[in-house]
């Protein structure tokens, strides 16, 4: 099972996702895909199995992922202060992978009917959904 974790800027959210995924599903291959080298490096230090940086690396790797995770902004062109290009957003949206997204509303996208919770709770929920997907259970 290949899980792509996508993050940018400082890579803090991606780092937290990677740490929790590696603890919860150690058998999964976790791929750190950063829009910049800092984000990729932080995710690799958190335990990602492999990492790649930049637009082409992300576009190339999301095609082969089974699951893609990150903040909901990764579906939005020019998100993450412009680090997430329209080409990246399109590739993520077109990927056949399951997308497990955290509803962080700092990108101008508001997901309604989702309870407000701390970021750590959203990451725990994302990891639980990923574990269910790996186990072949419906979510």
C-alpha angles and dihedrals in degrees: 000000000000116000118190115205111198123197142145141184106045096348094231097132092045090049090054092048092050093049093052095043093051090050094046101038107018092167092063120097106237117202118196110214112185129184085215137023094253092057092047092047093051091050091048091050088052090060109273111159095224138001141202133181136214142021100300093045092052094044091049097046101044089066090068100039121111092202131019120199137179139098118324089251091078087081091056121085113236093015124143090051091307097311093113106072125209087250091057093047091049093049092050092048092047095047114108089223121114109256117220106187133184113228098232106159100204093103101065092261114115119195108203127210092030116120119244110249139158117275091251090059091051090051091049089051091049091051090049091052091048091051089052091049091050090049090052094245122139116248 
